[in-house]
Amino acid sequence: MMMKLTKLAVPQPKLLLTGRGATTHDVSRAIRRQCDSGELIRLGRGAYLAASEWAALDDRARHIAQMRAAQARHSTPIVFVHDSAAAVLDYPAYGYFSTVPQAISRQPRQSTSQLRWHRGELADDEIVECDGFFITSPERTLWDIACTAPFARAVGMLDAGIRTLRPKDAAVSAPRVDREHLLERVSKRSGKRGTVRAARSIGFARDGADSLGESLSRVQEYLFGFEEPELQVTVSDVDGDIGVADQCWREHRLLGEFDGYEKYTRNRYTHGKAPSDVVFDEKVREDRMRATGGGMARWLWVDAHSGSRLAAILTRAGLPRESRPRDDWGGMPR
């Protein structure tokens, strides 16, 4: 029996679907008028969405809307793969999810501007059902991403997939995958296309990066020649535990903190507190951490994205770097 994923929160955009021959001339004309006026967005033949709803969707939800439109145009089920499967599974994308869904077929099929086809075969246990979609399983999805995606994008999804500590809202979080199973795929597929790329991304993935920003920060630290940090390190003083630092370089007595917008807005982090109270509590926490005798470097998304900005912040904080990526980061292929 095919496995079903029933706990994920998958966006449900309210599509207007008009099957071939199912609409009258007057209805078709009304739809064309609304498209011309900008009230409706056309998502391919026979599928439309209110422009106001489209504008409110993030790129993941837009991609899923395009997937639902693509499925509606086909009389038989489609198995979605790569970024499309990752979007349904809610693995975070560094960059964006495109509006072109991706699917797989055993036979060659012509890709269009509304659906990109990959040729290949899947084992029965590599297909799961989720919210009306057939998609690749979490493990197969992460494997495909590791084989094809740019390094930082792959690491962000892999980190989310292998993370052990799940938030309280785990019912809507990316499904967990065993990193060892992914490494077994690397050894079994040695010499095949994409395996070298996958070995690098999977070897770099860590259980401990708590957000996409933290994953990207670690990629930049590696590329800019810094030592590998410990992740999610508990800091204490005489009064007890202060909190958990995102990163730590013990030898250099330096803590690192990625400050994402979600830390001050999402209930997972704020626990219902007002943003002003969260900021004050964070200031008290930082002061206590600094008082333990070490330094602390803090950075934002823009710093993690540019790399050179993050490197400058860490260098000013006293963290040494080399001119190229170090070869002592654990798990990387030699």
C-alpha positions, -999 to 999 in steps of 0.1 A, spaced: 0 0 0 13 35 -9 23 55 21 3 87 28 16 118 45 -14 133 63 0 158 87 17 183 65 0 217 60 -1 221 22 -15 254 8 -50 252 -7 -54 280 -31 -89 285 -44 -85 277 -81 -112 283 -107 -110 252 -129 -128 251 -162 -126 217 -179 -128 214 -217 -164 219 -228 -176 225 -193 -182 262 -196 -207 282 -216 -197 309 -241 -209 335 -217 -188 321 -188 -157 319 -210 -162 355 -221 -166 366 -185 -134 348 -175 -115 364 -204 -127 398 -193 -115 392 -157 -81 381 -170 -79 412 -192 -88 434 -163 -63 418 -140 -89 403 -116 -78 367 -125 -44 352 -131 -43 324 -157 -23 293 -145 -24 275 -178 -53 261 -198 -85 259 -177 -70 271 -144 -74 305 -129 -68 322 -95 -79 355 -81 -51 381 -86 -56 392 -50 -50 357 -37 -20 352 -60 -4 383 -47 -8 371 -11 9 337 -18 46 331 -12 66 314 -39 61 279 -23 23 284 -24 25 298 -59 44 267 -70 18 244 -54 -10 263 -71 7 257 -104 10 220 -95 -27 218 -88 -34 235 -121 -11 210 -139 -28 180 -123 -62 193 -132 -52 194 -169 -43 157 -168 -68 128 -167 -42 105 -150 -22 112 -119 12 129 -122 41 120 -99 58 153 -90 96 153 -83 125 176 -74 115 211 -64 78 203 -67 80 174 -42 102 196 -20 76 223 -20 48 199 -9 71 185 18 80 220 30 117 217 27 130 253 27 144 266 -6 173 290 -7 162 313 -35 127 305 -46 104 278 -59 98 284 -96 63 285 -110 70 255 -133 62 222 -117 84 192 -123 71 156 -129 86 122 -139 77 98 -167 91 65 -179 87 76 -215 101 108 -231 76 136 -228 77 172 -241 82 198 -214 62 230 -217 62 264 -200 37 249 -175 52 215 -167 88 202 -169 92 165 -174 120 143 -162 126 109 -177 131 81 -152 117 53 -130 108 52 -93 105 22 -70 71 17 -54 84 28 -20 97 60 -35 62 74 -42 40 88 -15 6 105 -15 2 139 2 -29 161 0 -40 149 -34 -6 148 -49 16 119 -58 52 129 -50 86 113 -44 92 102 -8 111 125 15 143 104 12 141 102 -26 133 139 -29 163 150 -8 185 126 -28 173 142 -61 179 176 -47 214 166 -35 223 153 -69 211 184 -89 207 215 -68 234 241 -61 254 235 -29 237 260 -6 202 252 -18 208 215 -13 223 219 22 194 241 33 169 213 24 191 185 37 196 202 71 158 206 74 153 170 65 178 154 89 170 177 119 163 157 150 149 185 172 114 192 157 94 223 168 61 220 186 44 226 153 61 195 139 28 185 122 35 211 96 73 207 94 94 190 68 94 152 73 126 138 89 150 116 69 178 95 82 211 109 70 227 75 71 202 63 45 213 91 23 249 82 28 241 46 19 227 59 -15 260 77 -21 280 44 -16 256 24 -37 255 48 -66 292 55 -68 302 66 -103 267 75 -114 257 110 -125 251 134 -97 267 112 -70 298 133 -64 276 164 -60 253 145 -36 282 132 -16 294 168 -10 260 182 1 250 152 22 284 151 38 281 187 47 245 185 61 243 187 99 216 178 125 215 211 144 210 240 119 176 253 132 167 274 101 176 280 65 195 311 75 217 291 99 223 265 71 233 292 46 256 308 73 275 276 77 279 272 39 294 307 37 317 300 67 330 270 49 335 288 16 352 317 32 378 296 50 365 296 86 367 267 111 336 245 115 314 257 144 296 235 169 258 239 165 232 245 192 255 249 222 240 255 256 256 284 275 254 286 313 266 309 341 264 307 379 226 313 378 221 283 354 214 278 317 212 311 298 201 297 264 213 279 233 237 296 209 233 289 172 270 284 168 301 282 189 339 282 183 351 271 217 388 275 210 383 311 201 356 317 229 332 330 203 295 325 199 276 330 167 239 340 163 219 343 131 190 368 137 162 359 113 129 378 112 110 348 123 128 349 157 108 380 166 75 372 148 67 335 147 49 320 177 73 290 176 100 315 189 80 342 206 56 319 226 29 346 224 51 375 236 50 409 220 79 417 197 92 444 221 93 419 249 111 394 227 137 420 218 142 429 255 146 393 265 170 387 237 191 417 249 192 403 285 201 368 271 230 383 250 243 403 279 244 372 301 262 352 274 288 379 269 294 381 306 306 345 306 338 359 292 335 351 255 326 371 225 295 370 204 290 377 167 255 384 153 243 387 118 212 391 96 199 373 65 215 399 42 249 391 58 245 353 54 234 358 18 263 379 7 290 358 24 316 386 24 296 406 49 294 376 72 331 370 68 338 406 78 316 402 109 333 371 120 368 385 113 360 416 134 349 393 162 384 376 161 377 344 143 407 335 120 401 324 84 421 309 56 422 319 20 403 289 9 379 263 23 395 242 51 398 205 46 390 196 83 352 200 81 337 167 90 319 145 66 332 161 34 344 137 7 382 137 3 
